[in-house]
Amino acid sequence: MNYPFRRTCREVAALILAREDRALDFPERLAVRIHFLVCKACPNFAQEVAVMRSALDGWKNYRNHDEA
C-alpha cells in the first residue's frame, strides 16, 4: 500500500531545509508533522536548523551594526 504522507528521514530533512527558502505546501507540511509524531531525530534536526538560523541572523545583525 502506498501512503502519500509517509516520508523517510532523508526526505523530511530535505523538506526541513527547503522551508528555509520557500513555504512548504499543505501536503509537505502535513507529511513533516506526521513524520515528527513517529521520529525523534527529525524534530531535533529541525530544532538545530532553527538554532543555526537564529545564530546566523544574529551574526548578520552584529556585522551590519559594526559597518554602520
TIMI-2910 file (N, C-alpha, C, CB; in pm, 1 decimal, decimal comma, always signed):
<rs>
+----------+----------+----------+----------+----------+----------+----------+----------+----------+----------+----------+----------+------+
!      n_x !      n_y !      n_z !     ca_x !     ca_y !     ca_z !      c_x !      c_y !      c_z !     cb_x !     cb_y !     cb_z ! resn !
+----------+----------+----------+----------+----------+----------+----------+----------+----------+----------+----------+----------+------+
!    +84,9 !   -117,7 !     +0,0 !     +0,0 !     +0,0 !     +0,0 !    +89,5 !   +124,0 !     +0,0 !    -96,6 !     -0,2 !   +122,7 !  Met !
!    +54,4 !   +220,1 !    -80,1 !   +131,2 !   +344,3 !    -90,1 !    +68,3 !   +450,0 !     -0,6 !   +138,1 !   +394,1 !   -237,1 !  Asn !
!   +146,4 !   +502,5 !    +91,7 !    +99,3 !   +606,8 !   +182,5 !   +156,2 !   +740,3 !   +135,9 !   +140,7 !   +576,5 !   +330,5 !  Tyr !
!    +72,0 !   +832,5 !    +88,5 !   +124,2 !   +956,5 !    +29,2 !   +194,9 !  +1048,3 !   +127,7 !    +12,7 !  +1031,6 !    -34,6 !  Pro !
!   +164,6 !  +1036,1 !   +257,9 !   +226,2 !  +1126,5 !   +354,6 !   +338,8 !  +1060,2 !   +433,0 !   +121,6 !  +1178,4 !   +450,4 !  Phe !
!   +371,6 !   +937,6 !   +399,3 !   +481,0 !   +869,5 !   +466,1 !   +611,7 !   +911,7 !   +397,6 !   +461,8 !   +713,5 !   +462,3 !  Arg !
!   +700,6 !   +966,2 !   +475,5 !   +829,0 !  +1012,7 !   +423,1 !   +941,7 !   +952,8 !   +505,0 !   +837,1 !  +1167,1 !   +424,3 !  Arg !
!  +1056,7 !   +935,7 !   +442,1 !  +1174,9 !   +888,3 !   +512,9 !  +1239,5 !  +1006,3 !   +584,6 !  +1275,5 !   +820,3 !   +415,3 !  Thr !
!  +1330,3 !   +975,3 !   +675,8 !  +1402,5 !  +1081,9 !   +745,7 !  +1479,5 !  +1168,6 !   +646,9 !  +1498,7 !  +1022,6 !   +850,2 !  Cys !
!  +1534,5 !  +1108,4 !   +546,0 !  +1609,0 !  +1184,5 !   +444,9 !  +1518,3 !  +1282,3 !   +371,9 !  +1675,0 !  +1089,7 !   +344,3 !  Arg !
!  +1398,6 !  +1238,3 !   +336,3 !  +1303,7 !  +1326,1 !   +267,9 !  +1256,6 !  +1438,6 !   +359,4 !  +1183,7 !  +1245,7 !   +217,7 !  Glu !
!  +1231,9 !  +1406,5 !   +485,9 !  +1187,3 !  +1508,1 !   +580,6 !  +1298,6 !  +1608,9 !   +606,5 !  +1141,9 !  +1443,2 !   +712,5 !  Val !
!  +1422,2 !  +1561,7 !   +617,2 !  +1534,7 !  +1654,5 !   +635,9 !  +1544,7 !  +1750,1 !   +517,3 !  +1667,6 !  +1576,7 !   +653,3 !  Ala !
!  +1522,5 !  +1699,1 !   +396,8 !  +1525,3 !  +1785,4 !   +278,7 !  +1412,8 !  +1889,0 !   +284,6 !  +1513,5 !  +1701,2 !   +150,0 !  Ala !
!  +1295,9 !  +1849,1 !   +333,8 !  +1185,1 !  +1944,4 !   +346,7 !  +1213,7 !  +2047,9 !   +454,7 !  +1054,5 !  +1870,6 !   +378,3 !  Leu !
!  +1275,5 !  +2005,2 !   +564,2 !  +1311,7 !  +2099,7 !   +670,5 !  +1406,3 !  +2205,9 !   +615,8 !  +1376,9 !  +2025,9 !   +790,2 !  Ile !
!  +1502,1 !  +2164,7 !   +537,3 !  +1595,2 !  +2260,7 !   +478,1 !  +1527,8 !  +2344,2 !   +370,3 !  +1716,1 !  +2188,3 !   +419,7 !  Leu !
!  +1436,1 !  +2283,6 !   +295,7 !  +1366,8 !  +2357,0 !   +188,8 !  +1280,3 !  +2468,0 !   +244,9 !  +1281,1 !  +2262,0 !   +105,6 !  Ala !
!  +1224,5 !  +2447,3 !   +364,6 !  +1137,3 !  +2551,8 !   +419,1 !  +1214,8 !  +2674,3 !   +465,6 !  +1056,5 !  +2496,6 !   +534,4 !  Arg !
!  +1346,6 !  +2667,5 !   +461,7 !  +1427,9 !  +2786,3 !   +485,2 !  +1422,3 !  +2879,9 !   +365,0 !  +1573,1 !  +2747,0 !   +515,4 !  Glu !
!  +1398,2 !  +2823,1 !   +247,1 !  +1398,9 !  +2900,2 !   +123,3 !  +1260,4 !  +2927,2 !    +65,9 !  +1480,4 !  +2829,2 !    +21,6 !  Asp !
!  +1165,6 !  +2841,9 !   +100,3 !  +1031,9 !  +2856,2 !    +42,6 !   +929,2 !  +2803,1 !   +141,6 !  +1021,1 !  +2781,3 !    -93,7 !  Arg !
!   +806,1 !  +2843,4 !   +120,3 !   +696,2 !  +2791,6 !   +201,5 !   +658,9 !  +2653,0 !   +149,9 !   +572,6 !  +2887,9 !   +198,0 !  Ala !
!   +644,2 !  +2558,9 !   +240,7 !   +601,5 !  +2425,0 !   +200,7 !   +452,2 !  +2426,9 !   +172,6 !   +635,6 !  +2320,1 !   +310,2 !  Leu !
!   +411,3 !  +2345,2 !    +75,5 !   +268,3 !  +2336,3 !    +50,4 !   +203,6 !  +2246,2 !   +156,7 !   +240,8 !  +2281,8 !    -93,1 !  Asp !
!    +71,5 !  +2243,1 !   +157,3 !     -0,4 !  +2171,8 !   +262,7 !    +38,7 !  +2024,0 !   +273,2 !   -148,9 !  +2182,9 !   +238,8 !  Phe !
!    +43,5 !  +1948,0 !   +163,3 !    +82,3 !  +1806,8 !   +176,5 !   +223,3 !  +1788,4 !   +234,8 !    +74,7 !  +1738,9 !    +40,7 !  Pro !
!   +315,0 !  +1877,3 !   +199,1 !   +450,3 !  +1868,1 !   +254,5 !   +451,0 !  +1897,5 !   +404,6 !   +544,3 !  +1965,2 !   +181,6 !  Glu !
!   +378,7 !  +2001,7 !   +445,3 !   +370,0 !  +2034,5 !   +589,0 !   +306,5 !  +1920,4 !   +666,4 !   +289,1 !  +2164,2 !   +610,9 !  Arg !
!   +201,8 !  +1862,1 !   +610,7 !   +134,4 !  +1751,0 !   +676,3 !   +226,9 !  +1630,1 !   +687,9 !     +7,4 !  +1713,3 !   +599,9 !  Leu !
!   +299,8 !  +1600,7 !   +583,1 !   +392,7 !  +1487,8 !   +585,7 !   +499,5 !  +1507,7 !   +693,0 !   +458,5 !  +1469,3 !   +448,2 !  Ala !
!   +550,8 !  +1630,1 !   +707,2 !   +651,6 !  +1658,3 !   +809,7 !   +590,8 !  +1640,0 !   +948,1 !   +708,0 !  +1801,7 !   +793,7 !  Val !
!   +472,7 !  +1691,2 !   +969,5 !   +408,1 !  +1680,2 !  +1101,6 !   +380,3 !  +1534,9 !  +1138,0 !   +277,0 !  +1760,1 !  +1104,0 !  Arg !
!   +333,0 !  +1457,5 !  +1042,9 !   +307,2 !  +1314,8 !  +1068,4 !   +438,2 !  +1243,5 !  +1100,5 !   +237,8 !  +1248,1 !   +945,9 !  Ile !
!   +542,4 !  +1273,0 !  +1025,4 !   +671,9 !  +1210,1 !  +1048,7 !   +725,0 !  +1245,0 !  +1187,9 !   +772,6 !  +1253,2 !   +940,9 !  His !
!   +706,0 !  +1369,4 !  +1230,6 !   +752,3 !  +1411,6 !  +1363,3 !   +685,9 !  +1331,0 !  +1474,6 !   +724,8 !  +1560,5 !  +1383,9 !  Phe !
!   +565,3 !  +1279,0 !  +1451,1 !   +495,9 !  +1200,2 !  +1552,5 !   +562,5 !  +1065,1 !  +1577,3 !   +352,1 !  +1179,0 !  +1511,4 !  Leu !
!   +632,6 !  +1013,3 !  +1476,9 !   +690,2 !   +879,0 !  +1489,9 !   +842,9 !   +878,9 !  +1494,9 !   +644,2 !   +792,9 !  +1375,2 !  Val !
!   +904,4 !   +993,1 !  +1478,1 !  +1050,8 !  +1001,3 !  +1472,4 !  +1100,6 !  +1100,2 !  +1577,4 !  +1098,6 !  +1043,9 !  +1330,4 !  Cys !
!  +1203,5 !  +1061,6 !  +1649,2 !  +1260,1 !  +1152,4 !  +1749,3 !  +1376,0 !  +1234,1 !  +1693,3 !  +1306,8 !  +1073,6 !  +1870,7 !  Lys !
!  +1442,4 !  +1183,6 !  +1592,8 !  +1561,2 !  +1251,0 !  +1539,7 !  +1525,8 !  +1372,9 !  +1453,9 !  +1643,8 !  +1153,1 !  +1457,6 !  Ala !
!  +1423,0 !  +1364,6 !  +1374,3 !  +1391,2 !  +1473,5 !  +1282,1 !  +1346,0 !  +1601,8 !  +1352,7 !  +1283,9 !  +1428,7 !  +1186,5 !  Cys !
!  +1264,1 !  +1593,4 !  +1458,5 !  +1234,1 !  +1717,7 !  +1530,7 !  +1360,2 !  +1780,5 !  +1591,2 !  +1131,3 !  +1690,7 !  +1641,3 !  Pro !
!  +1452,2 !  +1697,4 !  +1636,1 !  +1579,0 !  +1750,2 !  +1687,2 !  +1656,9 !  +1821,0 !  +1577,0 !  +1663,9 !  +1637,3 !  +1747,4 !  Asn !
!  +1656,9 !  +1762,4 !  +1457,0 !  +1724,6 !  +1824,8 !  +1343,9 !  +1658,8 !  +1958,6 !  +1310,1 !  +1722,7 !  +1731,4 !  +1221,3 !  Phe !
!  +1526,0 !  +1962,5 !  +1312,7 !  +1455,0 !  +2087,3 !  +1283,9 !  +1492,5 !  +2194,4 !  +1386,7 !  +1301,5 !  +2064,1 !  +1283,5 !  Ala !
!  +1506,1 !  +2155,1 !  +1513,4 !  +1545,3 !  +2249,8 !  +1617,1 !  +1687,5 !  +2299,7 !  +1594,1 !  +1533,4 !  +2185,3 !  +1755,6 !  Gln !
!  +1777,2 !  +2211,0 !  +1552,6 !  +1914,5 !  +2251,4 !  +1524,0 !  +1920,2 !  +2350,0 !  +1407,9 !  +2000,5 !  +2129,2 !  +1492,9 !  Glu !
!  +1839,1 !  +2328,3 !  +1306,5 !  +1832,1 !  +2420,3 !  +1192,6 !  +1782,9 !  +2556,7 !  +1240,0 !  +1738,8 !  +2364,2 !  +1081,6 !  Val !
!  +1683,3 !  +2556,5 !  +1328,5 !  +1630,5 !  +2682,7 !  +1380,8 !  +1736,9 !  +2756,9 !  +1461,9 !  +1506,0 !  +2656,9 !  +1467,8 !  Ala !
!  +1815,7 !  +2684,5 !  +1539,9 !  +1923,3 !  +2746,9 !  +1617,7 !  +2028,3 !  +2806,3 !  +1524,2 !  +1988,5 !  +2644,1 !  +1713,4 !  Val !
!  +2064,2 !  +2732,6 !  +1420,5 !  +2162,5 !  +2784,1 !  +1324,7 !  +2110,1 !  +2908,4 !  +1253,5 !  +2198,7 !  +2676,3 !  +1222,0 !  Met !
!  +1981,1 !  +2907,2 !  +1217,1 !  +1920,9 !  +3023,7 !  +1151,6 !  +1924,2 !  +3145,0 !  +1245,6 !  +1774,9 !  +2992,6 !  +1108,4 !  Arg !
!  +1890,5 !  +3122,7 !  +1369,6 !  +1890,8 !  +3231,1 !  +1468,1 !  +2031,5 !  +3286,5 !  +1488,6 !  +1833,7 !  +3182,1 !  +1601,7 !  Ser !
!  +2128,4 !  +3197,4 !  +1498,9 !  +2267,2 !  +3240,7 !  +1517,0 !  +2315,5 !  +3318,6 !  +1395,8 !  +2358,7 !  +3120,0 !  +1541,9 !  Ala !
!  +2280,2 !  +3272,8 !  +1276,9 !  +2321,1 !  +3342,7 !  +1155,3 !  +2255,6 !  +3480,2 !  +1146,2 !  +2286,0 !  +3259,5 !  +1031,6 !  Leu !
!  +2127,8 !  +3488,7 !  +1184,0 !  +2059,6 !  +3618,4 !  +1184,6 !  +2126,2 !  +3713,4 !  +1284,1 !  +1909,9 !  +3601,0 !  +1219,2 !  Asp !
!  +2162,3 !  +3661,6 !  +1400,8 !  +2231,6 !  +3743,7 !  +1499,9 !  +2366,1 !  +3791,7 !  +1448,9 !  +2250,3 !  +3666,2 !  +1628,7 !  Gly !
!  +2437,6 !  +3703,8 !  +1380,5 !  +2568,3 !  +3741,9 !  +1325,9 !  +2551,7 !  +3848,7 !  +1218,3 !  +2641,3 !  +3618,5 !  +1268,0 !  Trp !
!  +2449,6 !  +3833,1 !  +1132,7 !  +2425,8 !  +3933,2 !  +1028,3 !  +2394,8 !  +4068,9 !  +1090,8 !  +2310,0 !  +3889,2 !   +936,1 !  Lys !
!  +2309,6 !  +4070,1 !  +1192,8 !  +2274,9 !  +4195,6 !  +1259,9 !  +2397,3 !  +4256,7 !  +1327,1 !  +2163,8 !  +4172,4 !  +1363,5 !  Asn !
!  +2478,9 !  +4175,5 !  +1389,4 !  +2600,7 !  +4224,2 !  +1455,5 !  +2696,5 !  +4282,9 !  +1352,1 !  +2670,0 !  +4109,9 !  +1534,4 !  Tyr !
!  +2711,4 !  +4211,4 !  +1241,4 !  +2802,3 !  +4257,6 !  +1136,5 !  +2751,0 !  +4387,5 !  +1074,0 !  +2819,0 !  +4149,3 !  +1028,1 !  Arg !
!  +2621,9 !  +4397,5 !  +1047,0 !  +2563,9 !  +4518,4 !   +988,8 !  +2573,3 !  +4635,1 !  +1086,6 !  +2417,3 !  +4494,1 !   +948,9 !  Asn !
!  +2560,7 !  +4607,9 !  +1214,5 !  +2570,4 !  +4713,3 !  +1316,4 !  +2712,4 !  +4770,4 !  +1321,7 !  +2529,9 !  +4658,3 !  +1455,5 !  His !
!  +2813,6 !  +4684,4 !  +1306,3 !  +2952,7 !  +4730,1 !  +1307,3 !  +2986,4 !  +4815,0 !  +1185,3 !  +3046,4 !  +4611,1 !  +1314,1 !  Asp !
!  +2925,5 !  +4786,8 !  +1071,7 !  +2955,7 !  +4859,3 !   +948,8 !  +2890,2 !  +4996,9 !   +946,4 !  +2910,7 !  +4778,8 !   +828,4 !  Glu !
!  +2788,1 !  +5016,0 !  +1022,4 !  +2714,5 !  +5143,2 !  +1020,6 !  +2788,9 !  +5253,8 !  +1091,7 !  +2578,8 !  +5126,0 !  +1083,7 !  Ala !
+----------+----------+----------+----------+----------+----------+----------+----------+----------+----------+----------+----------+------+
</rs>
